């Protein structure tokens, strides 16, 4: 019976340590994201409304507009690209036209122009 309690206690310790490690990693990622956001607020955007840029698609994301958009970056500045054709995949280069800045000018919305 003692072995059962020891095994259960050891399992609980392992699960607890794993949970702490995951929590620390998330908080570290959260801090890095906050620092990047603050830095973006302090600089002028490297894009202009009406101009087109070639970006690599880094991911697809749900956007506040309700649709799915491609995410790309220009000098680390995030573009949310709408109207991307279904054949485009992560890693593909695309050309996108900037149509508006988001609050704080820390990112911009763009529309798909063509494959890059």
Number of C-alpha atoms within 10 A of each C-alpha: 5 7 8 9 10 11 11 11 12 12 11 12 12 10 12 11 11 12 12 11 12 11 12 12 12 12 12 12 12 12 12 12 12 12 12 14 15 12 11 18 15 11 10 10 18 9 19 14 13 12 11 17 20 17 23 19 21 15 13 16 13 12 15 8 8 7 10 16 24 27 22 28 17 15 10 12 18 18 28 26 28 20 14 20 11 6 6 13 15 13 12 14 17 20 19 27 23 20 15 16 18 11 9 11 15 20 22 23 20 27 20 20 17 13 15 12
